[in-house]
Amino acid sequence: MPIQVCDFSRSFATFRLDFEKKPPATVSHQPPYSLNNARIPIESRCRITDRQSGNLQTFVLGASCKTERVGVERNVWTEPNADFTPIFSDDRFLNIKTFAQAGMQVDLFPPGSGKQSERQIGVIDEVFDSVRIDVATCDGERLDCAQTIVNAVLENKVLVAETTLKTDRYTAVLDFLVKTINANERDWIYQTDTGPHLFPDLSVEPDQLLESMQLAFSAFNCPDWTEFLVRAPTEITEGIQVYHYSRNVRFDCQNRIYCVVSSS
C-alpha cells in the first residue's frame, strides 16, 4: 500500500518582508522596495521528537541562493556576497550565510543596527510579516531491497530517503530528495551521495536544536548506517578558515528509500 512521502518538487518555504509593518532586521543594504515575498524550495525536513516530553519540533531547510538586491536595474549581487540558506522551525528562523572566509560579518541595515553574523537566529513574528511552509505530499512505495532500489535508479524514478536517528532522549527523522545515487546491477549495490540537508545535534536541549542545526551530505548503501559529511570551519592556511564539508560523522540508524508513485 502506498504511503505519503514529501514531494520536494512542490514543497516551498515563502517568507514575506513588509517594511511598512516591521523594520528591516535581516538585510545588509537599503531595500529598493518595501515589500517582498521570497519563495524557496524545501531541500529537506527534520522532525525531532523529545521522548521525555513527547514534544515534536519540525525544521525545514530552504535551498541555497545568493545575497541580492531585488528589483534593481544593475548591481544585483551584494558585496561581499554570500551563499544564503534559511532554516525554519514553527516559530523561529536560522539564516546561514557563507562568505568567502569563515568568521566574516557585515553591517545590518539601517546603519547602527549592529552586525549580521554567519548564523543569524531570531523569532519569526518579530522579523517577518509571515512565513509560510507548504510541504506537499505524494504517494510513495518503499523499496525494500538493493535490487528494487537499483532498478528504480536505472529507470529514472524519483526517490526520497528517510533516515531515522535515535539517542536516549530524541528520535529524529530526516527526509530528503535523493539527488546523486550510484547503482550497480551486476552485484546489486547502491549508494546515495546527496545533500545538503539538515543534520541535527541530538546532544543539546530542546530549545537549542535550531541554533545547533548544521548542513551535511550523506551516503549509505544499506538500511543500517549513514556517514554524514558535515559543513564545518576548515583551515586552508594558517589563520584562514572557510566553510567546507569536511567533518565525517557515522551514525547507526535506519534508512529507507521510497519511490515516488504519483502526486496528490
C-alpha atoms as an extended CHARMM CRD file, in Angstrom:
* protein
*
       264  EXT
         1         1  MET       CA              0.0000000000        0.0000000000        0.0000000000  PROA      1               0.0000000000
         2         2  PRO       CA              1.4270000000        3.4480000000       -0.9190000000  PROA      2               0.0000000000
         3         3  ILE       CA              2.3720000000        5.7880000000        1.9110000000  PROA      3               0.0000000000
         4         4  GLN       CA              2.5930000000        9.5600000000        1.8790000000  PROA      4               0.0000000000
         5         5  VAL       CA              6.0800000000       10.9940000000        1.3610000000  PROA      5               0.0000000000
         6         6  CYS       CA              7.2800000000       14.5440000000        0.8790000000  PROA      6               0.0000000000
         7         7  ASP       CA              7.0190000000       15.7600000000       -2.7030000000  PROA      7               0.0000000000
         8         8  PHE       CA             10.0500000000       18.0320000000       -2.7310000000  PROA      8               0.0000000000
         9         9  SER       CA              9.3440000000       19.2440000000       -6.2620000000  PROA      9               0.0000000000
        10        10  ARG       CA              6.2280000000       21.0430000000       -4.9300000000  PROA      10              0.0000000000
        11        11  SER       CA              7.3280000000       21.9800000000       -1.4020000000  PROA      11              0.0000000000
        12        12  PHE       CA              8.2830000000       25.5680000000       -0.6150000000  PROA      12              0.0000000000
        13        13  ALA       CA              9.0550000000       27.9730000000        2.1950000000  PROA      13              0.0000000000
        14        14  THR       CA              7.8760000000       31.5210000000        1.4730000000  PROA      14              0.0000000000
        15        15  PHE       CA              8.8610000000       34.4180000000        3.7080000000  PROA      15              0.0000000000
        16        16  ARG       CA              7.2580000000       37.8270000000        3.3980000000  PROA      16              0.0000000000
        17        17  LEU       CA              9.0210000000       41.0500000000        4.3470000000  PROA      17              0.0000000000
        18        18  ASP       CA              6.8740000000       44.1930000000        4.6490000000  PROA      18              0.0000000000
        19        19  PHE       CA              8.9610000000       47.0960000000        5.8970000000  PROA      19              0.0000000000
        20        20  GLU       CA              5.8750000000       49.2620000000        6.3190000000  PROA      20              0.0000000000
        21        21  LYS       CA              4.9100000000       46.8740000000        9.1230000000  PROA      21              0.0000000000
        22        22  LYS       CA              8.2830000000       45.7750000000       10.5360000000  PROA      22              0.0000000000
        23        23  PRO       CA             11.6740000000       47.4510000000       10.0290000000  PROA      23              0.0000000000
        24        24  PRO       CA             14.4880000000       45.5570000000        8.2780000000  PROA      24              0.0000000000
        25        25  ALA       CA             16.3310000000       43.1540000000       10.5710000000  PROA      25              0.0000000000
        26        26  THR       CA             17.9940000000       40.6540000000        8.2520000000  PROA      26              0.0000000000
        27        27  VAL       CA             19.3870000000       42.7220000000        5.3440000000  PROA      27              0.0000000000
        28        28  SER       CA             22.7290000000       44.4530000000        4.7870000000  PROA      28              0.0000000000
        29        29  HSD       CA             21.5550000000       47.1100000000        2.3020000000  PROA      29              0.0000000000
        30        30  GLN       CA             18.7150000000       49.5540000000        1.8820000000  PROA      30              0.0000000000
        31        31  PRO       CA             15.8970000000       47.5800000000        0.2120000000  PROA      31              0.0000000000
        32        32  PRO       CA             14.7090000000       49.2780000000       -3.0030000000  PROA      32              0.0000000000
        33        33  TYR       CA             11.1180000000       48.2980000000       -2.2270000000  PROA      33              0.0000000000
        34        34  SER       CA              9.1820000000       47.9340000000        0.9980000000  PROA      34              0.0000000000
        35        35  LEU       CA              7.6300000000       44.5480000000        0.1770000000  PROA      35              0.0000000000
        36        36  ASN       CA              8.9920000000       41.1950000000       -0.9760000000  PROA      36              0.0000000000
        37        37  ASN       CA              7.8240000000       37.5890000000       -0.9670000000  PROA      37              0.0000000000
        38        38  ALA       CA             10.7290000000       35.1450000000       -1.3270000000  PROA      38              0.0000000000
        39        39  ARG       CA              9.7530000000       31.6000000000       -2.3250000000  PROA      39              0.0000000000
        40        40  ILE       CA             12.4590000000       28.9810000000       -1.7300000000  PROA      40              0.0000000000
        41        41  PRO       CA             12.2820000000       25.2440000000       -2.4830000000  PROA      41              0.0000000000
        42        42  ILE       CA             12.4780000000       22.9840000000        0.5610000000  PROA      42              0.0000000000
        43        43  GLU       CA             15.5800000000       20.7930000000        0.3930000000  PROA      43              0.0000000000
        44        44  SER       CA             14.9730000000       18.6520000000        3.4550000000  PROA      44              0.0000000000
        45        45  ARG       CA             12.8970000000       18.2630000000        6.5860000000  PROA      45              0.0000000000
        46        46  CYS       CA             13.8700000000       17.1430000000       10.0770000000  PROA      46              0.0000000000
        47        47  ARG       CA             11.2810000000       16.1140000000       12.6720000000  PROA      47              0.0000000000
        48        48  ILE       CA             12.6260000000       15.6460000000       16.1940000000  PROA      48              0.0000000000
        49        49  THR       CA             10.5730000000       14.0780000000       18.9660000000  PROA      49              0.0000000000
        50        50  ASP       CA             11.6330000000       14.5160000000       22.5830000000  PROA      50              0.0000000000
        51        51  ARG       CA             10.7620000000       11.1440000000       24.0410000000  PROA      51              0.0000000000
        52        52  GLN       CA             10.7710000000       12.5480000000       27.5860000000  PROA      52              0.0000000000
        53        53  SER       CA              8.0510000000       15.1210000000       26.9070000000  PROA      53              0.0000000000
        54        54  GLY       CA              6.5160000000       13.8350000000       23.6760000000  PROA      54              0.0000000000
        55        55  ASN       CA              7.0160000000       17.2580000000       22.0590000000  PROA      55              0.0000000000
        56        56  LEU       CA              7.6730000000       17.3090000000       18.3100000000  PROA      56              0.0000000000
        57        57  GLN       CA              9.6890000000       20.0300000000       16.5640000000  PROA      57              0.0000000000
        58        58  THR       CA              9.8200000000       20.3080000000       12.7670000000  PROA      58              0.0000000000
        59        59  PHE       CA             12.5920000000       22.0630000000       10.8420000000  PROA      59              0.0000000000
        60        60  VAL       CA             12.7880000000       22.7050000000        7.1020000000  PROA      60              0.0000000000
        61        61  LEU       CA             15.8250000000       23.6630000000        5.0380000000  PROA      61              0.0000000000
        62        62  GLY       CA             15.4900000000       26.0710000000        2.1380000000  PROA      62              0.0000000000
        63        63  ALA       CA             17.6150000000       25.7590000000       -0.9880000000  PROA      63              0.0000000000
        64        64  SER       CA             20.7870000000       27.8160000000       -1.1900000000  PROA      64              0.0000000000
        65        65  CYS       CA             20.7170000000       31.1000000000       -3.0750000000  PROA      65              0.0000000000
        66        66  LYS       CA             22.8440000000       34.2780000000       -3.1330000000  PROA      66              0.0000000000
        67        67  THR       CA             22.5430000000       37.5800000000       -1.2920000000  PROA      67              0.0000000000
        68        68  GLU       CA             20.9050000000       40.0720000000       -3.6540000000  PROA      68              0.0000000000
        69        69  ARG       CA             19.1560000000       43.3840000000       -4.1930000000  PROA      69              0.0000000000
        70        70  VAL       CA             15.6720000000       42.6390000000       -5.5300000000  PROA      70              0.0000000000
        71        71  GLY       CA             14.2670000000       44.7010000000       -8.4010000000  PROA      71              0.0000000000
        72        72  VAL       CA             17.2730000000       46.9130000000       -9.1760000000  PROA      72              0.0000000000
        73        73  GLU       CA             18.4530000000       47.7680000000      -12.6980000000  PROA      73              0.0000000000
        74        74  ARG       CA             22.0580000000       46.7050000000      -12.0830000000  PROA      74              0.0000000000
        75        75  ASN       CA             24.4190000000       45.5880000000       -9.2990000000  PROA      75              0.0000000000
        76        76  VAL       CA             22.0550000000       42.8590000000       -8.1850000000  PROA      76              0.0000000000
        77        77  TRP       CA             24.6240000000       40.9720000000       -6.1030000000  PROA      77              0.0000000000
        78        78  THR       CA             25.6060000000       42.3980000000       -2.7410000000  PROA      78              0.0000000000
        79        79  GLU       CA             29.2830000000       42.8240000000       -1.8820000000  PROA      79              0.0000000000
        80        80  PRO       CA             30.6710000000       40.9380000000       -0.1230000000  PROA      80              0.0000000000
        81        81  ASN       CA             28.4140000000       38.2400000000       -1.4760000000  PROA      81              0.0000000000
        82        82  ALA       CA             27.3340000000       35.1690000000        0.4510000000  PROA      82              0.0000000000
        83        83  ASP       CA             25.5100000000       31.9130000000       -0.0380000000  PROA      83              0.0000000000
        84        84  PHE       CA             22.2150000000       32.2360000000        1.8260000000  PROA      84              0.0000000000
        85        85  THR       CA             20.4220000000       29.2300000000        3.2780000000  PROA      85              0.0000000000
        86        86  PRO       CA             17.3950000000       29.5820000000        5.5950000000  PROA      86              0.0000000000
        87        87  ILE       CA             16.1520000000       27.0890000000        8.1760000000  PROA      87              0.0000000000
        88        88  PHE       CA             12.7110000000       27.4790000000        9.7280000000  PROA      88              0.0000000000
        89        89  SER       CA             11.0630000000       25.8860000000       12.7380000000  PROA      89              0.0000000000
        90        90  ASP       CA              7.4700000000       26.5350000000       13.7500000000  PROA      90              0.0000000000
        91        91  ASP       CA              8.2720000000       29.8850000000       15.3390000000  PROA      91              0.0000000000
        92        92  ARG       CA             11.9570000000       30.6960000000       14.7640000000  PROA      92              0.0000000000
        93        93  PHE       CA             14.4360000000       31.0120000000       11.9210000000  PROA      93              0.0000000000
        94        94  LEU       CA             18.1410000000       30.4880000000       11.3530000000  PROA      94              0.0000000000
        95        95  ASN       CA             19.7630000000       32.2580000000        8.4020000000  PROA      95              0.0000000000
        96        96  ILE       CA             23.0810000000       30.6950000000        7.4090000000  PROA      96              0.0000000000
        97        97  LYS       CA             25.3690000000       32.8660000000        5.2830000000  PROA      97              0.0000000000
        98        98  THR       CA             28.6020000000       31.5730000000        3.8080000000  PROA      98              0.0000000000
        99        99  PHE       CA             31.0790000000       34.2810000000        2.8380000000  PROA      99              0.0000000000
       100       100  ALA       CA             34.4660000000       33.8640000000        1.1770000000  PROA      100             0.0000000000
       101       101  GLN       CA             36.0440000000       33.3300000000        4.5850000000  PROA      101             0.0000000000
       102       102  ALA       CA             34.6970000000       31.8730000000        7.8140000000  PROA      102             0.0000000000
       103       103  GLY       CA             34.0880000000       34.4320000000       10.5230000000  PROA      103             0.0000000000
       104       104  MET       CA             33.1040000000       37.3210000000        8.2430000000  PROA      104             0.0000000000
       105       105  GLN       CA             30.3290000000       39.6790000000        9.3050000000  PROA      105             0.0000000000
       106       106  VAL       CA             28.5200000000       42.5140000000        7.5420000000  PROA      106             0.0000000000
       107       107  ASP       CA             26.7330000000       45.5950000000        8.8290000000  PROA      107             0.0000000000
       108       108  LEU       CA             22.9890000000       45.3080000000        9.1430000000  PROA      108             0.0000000000
       109       109  PHE       CA             20.7020000000       47.9360000000        7.6170000000  PROA      109             0.0000000000
       110       110  PRO       CA             19.8270000000       50.5210000000        8.7680000000  PROA      110             0.0000000000
       111       111  PRO       CA             23.2440000000       51.7860000000        9.9090000000  PROA      111             0.0000000000
       112       112  GLY       CA             23.7610000000       51.3470000000       13.6290000000  PROA      112             0.0000000000
       113       113  SER       CA             21.7550000000       48.1100000000       13.7560000000  PROA      113             0.0000000000
       114       114  GLY       CA             24.8260000000       46.0350000000       14.5100000000  PROA      114             0.0000000000
       115       115  LYS       CA             26.4720000000       43.1620000000       12.6970000000  PROA      115             0.0000000000
       116       116  GLN       CA             24.9250000000       40.2330000000       10.8740000000  PROA      116             0.0000000000
       117       117  SER       CA             26.6690000000       37.0040000000       11.8000000000  PROA      117             0.0000000000
       118       118  GLU       CA             27.0320000000       33.8810000000        9.6860000000  PROA      118             0.0000000000
       119       119  ARG       CA             24.2510000000       32.2730000000       11.7310000000  PROA      119             0.0000000000
       120       120  GLN       CA             21.5230000000       34.8130000000       12.4320000000  PROA      120             0.0000000000
       121       121  ILE       CA             18.7710000000       33.3920000000       14.6080000000  PROA      121             0.0000000000
       122       122  GLY       CA             15.5170000000       35.0430000000       15.5970000000  PROA      122             0.0000000000
       123       123  VAL       CA             11.7860000000       34.8400000000       16.1900000000  PROA      123             0.0000000000
       124       124  ILE       CA              9.6810000000       34.7360000000       13.0220000000  PROA      124             0.0000000000
       125       125  ASP       CA              6.9290000000       37.0510000000       14.2840000000  PROA      125             0.0000000000
       126       126  GLU       CA              9.4730000000       39.7190000000       15.2560000000  PROA      126             0.0000000000
       127       127  VAL       CA             11.1050000000       39.9070000000       11.8090000000  PROA      127             0.0000000000
       128       128  PHE       CA              8.8060000000       38.6450000000        9.0590000000  PROA      128             0.0000000000
       129       129  ASP       CA              5.3200000000       39.6880000000        8.0740000000  PROA      129             0.0000000000
       130       130  SER       CA              4.7380000000       35.9680000000        7.5770000000  PROA      130             0.0000000000
       131       131  VAL       CA              6.4730000000       32.6820000000        6.8710000000  PROA      131             0.0000000000
       132       132  ARG       CA              4.5250000000       30.0140000000        5.0240000000  PROA      132             0.0000000000
       133       133  ILE       CA              5.7270000000       26.4210000000        4.9680000000  PROA      133             0.0000000000
       134       134  ASP       CA              3.9940000000       24.3790000000        2.2710000000  PROA      134             0.0000000000
       135       135  VAL       CA              5.0340000000       20.7240000000        2.3540000000  PROA      135             0.0000000000
       136       136  ALA       CA              3.3400000000       18.8280000000       -0.4640000000  PROA      136             0.0000000000
       137       137  THR       CA              2.9180000000       15.0680000000       -0.2740000000  PROA      137             0.0000000000
       138       138  CYS       CA              2.6030000000       12.2900000000       -2.8090000000  PROA      138             0.0000000000
       139       139  ASP       CA              2.2160000000        8.5390000000       -2.8720000000  PROA      139             0.0000000000
       140       140  GLY       CA              5.4250000000        6.6300000000       -2.2980000000  PROA      140             0.0000000000
       141       141  GLU       CA              6.3540000000        2.9710000000       -2.4690000000  PROA      141             0.0000000000
       142       142  ARG       CA              9.0170000000        1.6470000000       -0.1290000000  PROA      142             0.0000000000
       143       143  LEU       CA             11.9040000000       -0.0690000000       -1.9180000000  PROA      143             0.0000000000
       144       144  ASP       CA             12.7900000000       -2.8890000000        0.4220000000  PROA      144             0.0000000000
       145       145  CYS       CA             15.9420000000       -4.3680000000       -1.1230000000  PROA      145             0.0000000000
       146       146  ALA       CA             19.0100000000       -3.3590000000       -3.1110000000  PROA      146             0.0000000000
       147       147  GLN       CA             17.6480000000       -4.8520000000       -6.3260000000  PROA      147             0.0000000000
       148       148  THR       CA             14.4690000000       -2.7650000000       -6.2980000000  PROA      148             0.0000000000
       149       149  ILE       CA             16.4980000000        0.3590000000       -5.4700000000  PROA      149             0.0000000000
       150       150  VAL       CA             18.9740000000       -0.2540000000       -8.3110000000  PROA      150             0.0000000000
       151       151  ASN       CA             16.1650000000       -0.9150000000      -10.7750000000  PROA      151             0.0000000000
       152       152  ALA       CA             14.3840000000        2.2810000000       -9.7180000000  PROA      152             0.0000000000
       153       153  VAL       CA             17.5940000000        4.2690000000      -10.2270000000  PROA      153             0.0000000000
       154       154  LEU       CA             18.1420000000        2.8680000000      -13.7150000000  PROA      154             0.0000000000
       155       155  GLU       CA             14.5090000000        3.5930000000      -14.5750000000  PROA      155             0.0000000000
       156       156  ASN       CA             14.9700000000        7.2410000000      -13.5470000000  PROA      156             0.0000000000
       157       157  LYS       CA             12.3970000000        7.0490000000      -10.7770000000  PROA      157             0.0000000000
       158       158  VAL       CA             12.1760000000        9.9140000000       -8.3050000000  PROA      158             0.0000000000
       159       159  LEU       CA             13.4700000000        8.7380000000       -4.9290000000  PROA      159             0.0000000000
       160       160  VAL       CA             13.0340000000       10.1100000000       -1.4280000000  PROA      160             0.0000000000
       161       161  ALA       CA             15.1580000000        8.9700000000        1.5220000000  PROA      161             0.0000000000
       162       162  GLU       CA             14.1640000000        8.7870000000        5.1700000000  PROA      162             0.0000000000
       163       163  THR       CA             16.8470000000        8.4060000000        7.8430000000  PROA      163             0.0000000000
       164       164  THR       CA             15.8950000000        7.8850000000       11.4800000000  PROA      164             0.0000000000
       165       165  LEU       CA             18.4220000000        8.7580000000       14.1930000000  PROA      165             0.0000000000
       166       166  LYS       CA             17.8850000000        7.8070000000       17.8380000000  PROA      166             0.0000000000
       167       167  THR       CA             19.5040000000        8.7910000000       21.1070000000  PROA      167             0.0000000000
       168       168  ASP       CA             18.4100000000        8.1750000000       24.6680000000  PROA      168             0.0000000000
       169       169  ARG       CA             16.3530000000       11.3740000000       24.5150000000  PROA      169             0.0000000000
       170       170  TYR       CA             15.4190000000       12.0490000000       20.8940000000  PROA      170             0.0000000000
       171       171  THR       CA             14.1160000000       10.4240000000       17.7540000000  PROA      171             0.0000000000
       172       172  ALA       CA             14.9960000000       12.4580000000       14.6540000000  PROA      172             0.0000000000
       173       173  VAL       CA             13.5520000000       11.6810000000       11.2230000000  PROA      173             0.0000000000
       174       174  LEU       CA             15.3460000000       13.2610000000        8.2570000000  PROA      174             0.0000000000
       175       175  ASP       CA             13.7150000000       13.1590000000        4.8580000000  PROA      175             0.0000000000
       176       176  PHE       CA             15.2040000000       14.4990000000        1.6640000000  PROA      176             0.0000000000
       177       177  LEU       CA             15.2120000000       14.0730000000       -2.0930000000  PROA      177             0.0000000000
       178       178  VAL       CA             17.8040000000       11.5690000000       -3.2950000000  PROA      178             0.0000000000
       179       179  LYS       CA             19.8090000000       13.5520000000       -5.8390000000  PROA      179             0.0000000000
       180       180  THR       CA             23.0060000000       11.6890000000       -6.7330000000  PROA      180             0.0000000000
       181       181  ILE       CA             22.9010000000        7.9200000000       -6.2810000000  PROA      181             0.0000000000
       182       182  ASN       CA             25.1720000000        5.1360000000       -7.5240000000  PROA      182             0.0000000000
       183       183  ALA       CA             23.7590000000        1.8390000000       -8.8430000000  PROA      183             0.0000000000
       184       184  ASN       CA             25.3340000000       -1.4860000000       -9.8430000000  PROA      184             0.0000000000
       185       185  GLU       CA             23.0140000000       -4.0390000000      -11.4500000000  PROA      185             0.0000000000
       186       186  ARG       CA             25.7090000000       -6.7570000000      -11.6350000000  PROA      186             0.0000000000
       187       187  ASP       CA             26.3000000000       -7.0080000000       -7.8790000000  PROA      187             0.0000000000
       188       188  TRP       CA             23.1050000000       -5.2170000000       -6.7640000000  PROA      188             0.0000000000
       189       189  ILE       CA             24.9090000000       -2.3880000000       -4.9600000000  PROA      189             0.0000000000
       190       190  TYR       CA             23.5770000000        1.1250000000       -4.4810000000  PROA      190             0.0000000000
       191       191  GLN       CA             24.9430000000        4.1160000000       -2.5970000000  PROA      191             0.0000000000
       192       192  THR       CA             23.4250000000        7.5310000000       -2.0360000000  PROA      192             0.0000000000
       193       193  ASP       CA             25.5850000000       10.6590000000       -2.2060000000  PROA      193             0.0000000000
       194       194  THR       CA             23.2750000000       13.5570000000       -1.6860000000  PROA      194             0.0000000000
       195       195  GLY       CA             22.7500000000       16.8570000000        0.0860000000  PROA      195             0.0000000000
       196       196  PRO       CA             22.9870000000       19.3260000000        1.5210000000  PROA      196             0.0000000000
       197       197  HSD       CA             20.3320000000       18.5220000000        4.0610000000  PROA      197             0.0000000000
       198       198  LEU       CA             19.7620000000       19.1420000000        7.7450000000  PROA      198             0.0000000000
       199       199  PHE       CA             21.9570000000       17.4710000000       10.3550000000  PROA      199             0.0000000000
       200       200  PRO       CA             20.8080000000       17.8380000000       13.9830000000  PROA      200             0.0000000000
       201       201  ASP       CA             22.8830000000       17.8830000000       17.1400000000  PROA      201             0.0000000000
       202       202  LEU       CA             20.9760000000       15.4790000000       19.3730000000  PROA      202             0.0000000000
       203       203  SER       CA             23.1270000000       16.2090000000       22.4310000000  PROA      203             0.0000000000
       204       204  VAL       CA             21.5670000000       19.6240000000       23.1190000000  PROA      204             0.0000000000
       205       205  GLU       CA             18.4540000000       20.7740000000       24.9630000000  PROA      205             0.0000000000
       206       206  PRO       CA             15.1980000000       21.1330000000       23.0010000000  PROA      206             0.0000000000
       207       207  ASP       CA             15.4100000000       24.9350000000       22.8330000000  PROA      207             0.0000000000
       208       208  GLN       CA             18.9040000000       24.6600000000       21.2950000000  PROA      208             0.0000000000
       209       209  LEU       CA             18.0330000000       22.2940000000       18.4540000000  PROA      209             0.0000000000
       210       210  LEU       CA             17.5410000000       25.0530000000       15.8740000000  PROA      210             0.0000000000
       211       211  GLU       CA             20.6370000000       27.0910000000       16.6990000000  PROA      211             0.0000000000
       212       212  SER       CA             22.8220000000       23.9670000000       16.6490000000  PROA      212             0.0000000000
       213       213  MET       CA             21.4730000000       22.6290000000       13.3330000000  PROA      213             0.0000000000
       214       214  GLN       CA             24.1440000000       22.0080000000       10.6900000000  PROA      214             0.0000000000
       215       215  LEU       CA             24.2360000000       21.1720000000        6.9770000000  PROA      215             0.0000000000
       216       216  ALA       CA             25.5600000000       17.8740000000        5.6650000000  PROA      216             0.0000000000
       217       217  PHE       CA             25.7890000000       15.4940000000        2.7590000000  PROA      217             0.0000000000
       218       218  SER       CA             25.1120000000       11.8390000000        3.4400000000  PROA      218             0.0000000000
       219       219  ALA       CA             25.8940000000        8.4450000000        1.9960000000  PROA      219             0.0000000000
       220       220  PHE       CA             24.5270000000        4.9960000000        2.7730000000  PROA      220             0.0000000000
       221       221  ASN       CA             24.3990000000        1.6690000000        0.9360000000  PROA      221             0.0000000000
       222       222  CYS       CA             22.3470000000       -0.3660000000        3.4000000000  PROA      222             0.0000000000
       223       223  PRO       CA             19.4790000000        0.2080000000        5.8540000000  PROA      223             0.0000000000
       224       224  ASP       CA             21.6490000000        0.2220000000        8.9890000000  PROA      224             0.0000000000
       225       225  TRP       CA             24.0850000000        3.1570000000        8.9370000000  PROA      225             0.0000000000
       226       226  THR       CA             24.8230000000        6.5070000000        7.3320000000  PROA      226             0.0000000000
       227       227  GLU       CA             28.0140000000        8.5020000000        7.0060000000  PROA      227             0.0000000000
       228       228  PHE       CA             27.4490000000       12.2480000000        7.1150000000  PROA      228             0.0000000000
       229       229  LEU       CA             29.9090000000       14.8090000000        5.7700000000  PROA      229             0.0000000000
       230       230  VAL       CA             29.1440000000       17.8880000000        7.8300000000  PROA      230             0.0000000000
       231       231  ARG       CA             29.8070000000       21.5130000000        6.8770000000  PROA      231             0.0000000000
       232       232  ALA       CA             32.3670000000       22.9780000000        9.2910000000  PROA      232             0.0000000000
       233       233  PRO       CA             35.0510000000       25.6830000000        9.5130000000  PROA      233             0.0000000000
       234       234  THR       CA             38.0660000000       24.2220000000        7.7470000000  PROA      234             0.0000000000
       235       235  GLU       CA             41.5620000000       25.7150000000        7.8280000000  PROA      235             0.0000000000
       236       236  ILE       CA             43.0850000000       26.2070000000        4.3770000000  PROA      236             0.0000000000
       237       237  THR       CA             46.1910000000       28.0170000000        5.5570000000  PROA      237             0.0000000000
       238       238  GLU       CA             47.4110000000       29.3600000000        8.8520000000  PROA      238             0.0000000000
       239       239  GLY       CA             44.8300000000       31.7400000000       10.3070000000  PROA      239             0.0000000000
       240       240  ILE       CA             42.3560000000       31.4000000000        7.4270000000  PROA      240             0.0000000000
       241       241  GLN       CA             39.2890000000       29.1730000000        7.5130000000  PROA      241             0.0000000000
       242       242  VAL       CA             36.4950000000       28.5590000000        5.0500000000  PROA      242             0.0000000000
       243       243  TYR       CA             33.2940000000       26.5720000000        5.3930000000  PROA      243             0.0000000000
       244       244  HSD       CA             33.6670000000       23.1680000000        3.7730000000  PROA      244             0.0000000000
       245       245  TYR       CA             32.0050000000       19.7710000000        4.0550000000  PROA      245             0.0000000000
       246       246  SER       CA             34.8930000000       18.1890000000        5.9450000000  PROA      246             0.0000000000
       247       247  ARG       CA             33.6970000000       16.5800000000        9.2030000000  PROA      247             0.0000000000
       248       248  ASN       CA             32.8790000000       12.8820000000        8.8480000000  PROA      248             0.0000000000
       249       249  VAL       CA             30.2480000000       11.5330000000       11.2720000000  PROA      249             0.0000000000
       250       250  ARG       CA             28.9620000000        7.9520000000       11.1940000000  PROA      250             0.0000000000
       251       251  PHE       CA             25.5910000000        7.0260000000       12.7000000000  PROA      251             0.0000000000
       252       252  ASP       CA             23.9780000000        3.6830000000       13.2890000000  PROA      252             0.0000000000
       253       253  CYS       CA             20.4510000000        4.4440000000       12.1360000000  PROA      253             0.0000000000
       254       254  GLN       CA             17.5530000000        3.2790000000       10.0000000000  PROA      254             0.0000000000
       255       255  ASN       CA             17.4780000000        4.2040000000        6.3040000000  PROA      255             0.0000000000
       256       256  ARG       CA             14.5540000000        3.8190000000        3.9580000000  PROA      256             0.0000000000
       257       257  ILE       CA             14.1950000000        4.7420000000        0.2950000000  PROA      257             0.0000000000
       258       258  TYR       CA             10.8270000000        5.4050000000       -1.3260000000  PROA      258             0.0000000000
       259       259  CYS       CA              9.9590000000        5.6270000000       -4.9850000000  PROA      259             0.0000000000
       260       260  VAL       CA              7.5340000000        8.4180000000       -5.8130000000  PROA      260             0.0000000000
       261       261  VAL       CA              4.4460000000        6.8720000000       -7.3900000000  PROA      261             0.0000000000
       262       262  SER       CA              2.1990000000        9.8730000000       -8.0370000000  PROA      262             0.0000000000
       263       263  SER       CA              1.4700000000       13.3870000000       -6.8310000000  PROA      263             0.0000000000
       264       264  SER       CA             -1.6520000000       14.1420000000       -4.8280000000  PROA      264             0.0000000000
